[in-house]
């Protein structure tokens, strides 16, 4: 999955200055089911050429995403807006931390042009956290969705947003831009928030997802979990119940992979069989769509998954009609 970011801003000397003085954590050897082939396909090379030609760089490369070869080969793309520097320092994340540059007012139109030039049928738009902005970047997000709608009306749009914590009703602006899918990841179980996602609040994130459906019932909602951080199976199932109570349609569950020794350690590698079991449980709880595997990521197969979401909703609607 190619995550494209404007590469014009000067980068700070250290990617994670807040983590430099932390003690190194152990690195567990990856099992066979985590390892993937090096990217070499024609589509991958063409995507890389587009990225280089446009002066862009990818979070996929920086984070060494295990799905990069597959996604780039299919020319799938996730656009990252509002810069490459995050105001938070989550223990699991490899995105640069620091003081972000001012917003690029031309970015929404540039993003729309990129969607058209790459011929995307489905696009995912994500961003860093921008706690430095009064609205957390909500208006910029909405302008980007609107610009893509205008330039590529047949392209479906999925957004993966920050939590807009302590930004009042800012999230409503993003919801009202009417993306097809509104994704916000809970990331982990409530007990681990203080150590893994200290800048966020579990129930605020849950409430954000719930508010999407309250404001626009037609939007699909989506959220993701990492496992292998020390959570219990019971805690994961409780998060599933919380998501369903918030009317979340789609859950993704994937293995946490440690970016560096300064990040949170992997507690264990969850087996493919356990992921399959979690998928069965999630489907039994009523999710329209479930993606659960070691290599599952929020935007992996997003276009194909959106089509299945539509089919699942239509099938459920027909079933409900027949039950009346």
Residue pairs with C-beta under 8 A, 6 or more apart in sequence:
1 60
1 65
1 67
1 68
1 71
1 72
1 76
1 77
1 78
1 124
1 297
1 299
1 300
1 302
2 47
2 51
2 58
2 60
2 68
2 71
2 72
2 75
2 76
2 77
2 78
3 58
3 59
3 60
3 77
3 78
3 79
3 80
3 126
4 51
4 54
4 56
4 58
4 77
4 78
4 79
4 80
4 114
5 56
5 57
5 58
5 59
5 80
5 83
5 84
6 55
6 56
6 83
6 84
6 104
6 107
6 110
7 55
7 56
7 57
7 84
8 55
9 83
9 84
9 85
9 101
11 84
11 96
12 85
12 96
12 98
12 99
14 20
15 94
15 96
15 97
16 89
16 96
16 97
16 260
16 262
17 97
17 98
18 89
18 97
19 89
19 97
19 260
19 262
19 263
20 262
22 262
24 261
24 262
25 258
25 261
25 262
25 263
25 264
25 265
26 261
26 265
27 258
27 261
27 265
27 266
28 258
28 265
28 266
28 268
28 269
30 257
30 269
31 269
33 269
33 271
33 272
33 294
34 66
34 255
34 257
34 269
34 294
34 295
36 66
36 67
36 69
36 70
36 295
37 69
38 69
39 68
39 69
39 70
39 72
39 73
40 69
41 69
41 72
41 73
42 73
43 72
43 73
43 74
43 75
44 68
44 69
44 72
44 73
46 75
47 72
47 73
47 75
47 77
48 72
50 117
50 118
51 57
51 58
54 114
57 84
58 68
59 65
59 80
59 84
59 94
59 95
60 67
60 68
60 71
60 72
61 68
62 94
63 94
63 95
63 259
64 259
65 71
65 297
66 257
66 295
67 295
67 297
67 300
71 300
75 118
75 119
75 120
76 120
76 299
76 302
76 303
77 114
77 115
77 118
77 120
77 123
77 124
78 123
78 124
78 125
78 126
78 160
78 299
78 302
79 111
79 114
79 115
79 123
79 124
79 125
79 126
79 144
80 125
80 126
80 127
80 128
81 107
81 108
81 111
81 125
81 126
81 127
81 137
81 140
81 141
81 144
82 100
82 103
82 107
82 127
82 128
82 130
82 137
82 140
82 141
83 100
83 101
83 103
83 104
83 128
83 130
84 95
84 96
84 128
85 95
85 96
85 97
85 98
85 99
85 100
85 101
85 128
86 93
86 95
86 96
86 97
86 98
86 100
86 128
86 129
87 97
87 99
87 100
87 128
87 129
87 130
87 131
87 132
88 97
88 129
88 131
88 199
88 200
89 97
89 198
89 199
90 187
90 196
90 197
90 198
90 199
90 200
91 195
91 196
91 197
91 198
91 263
91 264
92 187
92 188
92 196
92 197
92 226
92 229
92 256
92 259
92 263
92 264
93 259
93 263
94 259
94 260
94 263
95 128
99 132
100 128
100 130
100 132
103 133
103 137
103 140
104 110
107 140
107 144
108 140
108 143
108 144
108 146
108 147
108 148
109 147
109 151
111 125
111 144
111 147
111 148
112 144
112 147
112 148
112 150
112 151
112 152
113 151
115 123
115 148
115 151
115 152
115 155
116 151
116 152
120 152
120 155
121 154
121 155
121 156
121 303
122 155
122 156
122 157
122 158
122 302
122 303
122 306
123 148
123 152
123 155
123 156
123 157
123 158
124 158
124 159
124 160
124 183
124 298
124 299
124 302
125 141
125 144
125 145
125 148
125 157
125 158
125 159
125 160
125 179
126 159
126 160
126 161
126 299
127 137
127 141
127 160
127 161
127 162
128 162
129 136
129 162
129 163
129 199
130 136
130 137
130 162
131 165
131 199
133 140
134 167
135 164
135 167
135 168
135 170
135 173
136 162
136 164
136 165
136 167
136 170
137 162
138 164
138 167
138 170
138 171
138 173
138 174
139 170
139 173
141 159
141 161
141 173
141 174
141 177
142 173
142 174
142 176
142 177
145 157
145 159
145 174
145 177
145 178
145 179
146 177
148 155
148 157
149 157
156 180
156 181
156 303
156 306
157 179
157 180
157 181
158 179
158 180
158 181
158 183
158 222
158 299
158 302
158 306
159 174
159 179
159 181
159 182
159 183
160 183
160 184
160 185
160 298
160 299
161 171
161 174
161 182
161 183
161 184
161 208
162 184
163 184
163 200
163 201
163 204
163 205
163 208
164 170
164 171
164 174
164 208
165 199
165 200
165 201
165 204
171 208
171 211
172 211
172 215
174 182
175 182
175 211
175 212
175 215
175 216
175 219
176 215
176 216
178 216
178 219
179 219
180 219
180 220
180 306
181 219
181 220
181 221
181 222
181 250
181 302
181 306
181 309
182 209
182 212
182 219
182 220
182 221
182 222
183 221
183 222
183 223
183 224
183 250
183 298
184 205
184 208
184 209
184 222
184 223
185 205
185 223
185 224
185 225
185 252
185 298
186 202
186 205
186 206
186 223
186 224
186 225
186 239
186 242
186 243
187 196
187 197
187 200
187 224
187 225
187 226
188 196
188 197
188 225
188 226
188 229
188 231
189 225
189 231
189 232
189 235
189 236
189 238
189 239
190 202
190 203
190 235
190 239
191 231
191 235
192 229
192 230
192 231
193 200
193 201
193 202
195 264
196 229
196 264
206 242
206 243
206 246
207 246
209 221
209 223
209 243
209 246
209 247
209 248
210 245
210 246
210 247
212 219
212 221
213 219
213 221
213 246
213 247
220 249
220 250
220 288
220 306
220 309
220 313
221 246
221 247
221 248
221 249
221 250
222 248
222 249
222 250
222 251
222 252
222 289
222 298
223 243
223 248
223 250
223 251
223 252
224 251
224 252
224 253
224 254
224 296
224 297
224 298
225 236
225 239
225 251
225 252
225 253
225 254
226 254
226 255
226 256
227 236
227 253
227 254
227 255
227 256
227 270
227 278
228 255
228 256
228 266
228 267
228 268
228 269
228 270
229 256
229 264
229 266
229 267
230 267
233 278
236 253
236 278
237 281
240 251
240 281
240 282
240 285
240 287
241 285
243 251
243 287
244 285
244 286
244 287
248 287
249 287
249 288
249 289
249 309
249 313
250 287
250 288
250 289
250 290
250 291
250 305
250 309
251 282
251 287
251 289
251 290
251 291
251 292
252 290
252 291
252 292
252 296
252 297
252 298
252 300
253 275
253 278
253 279
253 282
253 290
253 291
253 292
253 293
253 296
254 291
254 292
254 293
254 294
254 295
254 296
254 297
255 269
255 270
255 294
255 295
255 296
256 264
256 266
257 266
258 264
258 265
258 266
269 294
270 294
272 293
272 294
275 292
275 293
275 294
275 296
276 292
278 292
279 290
279 291
279 292
282 290
282 292
283 290
288 309
288 312
288 313
288 316
289 305
289 308
289 309
289 312
291 300
291 301
291 305
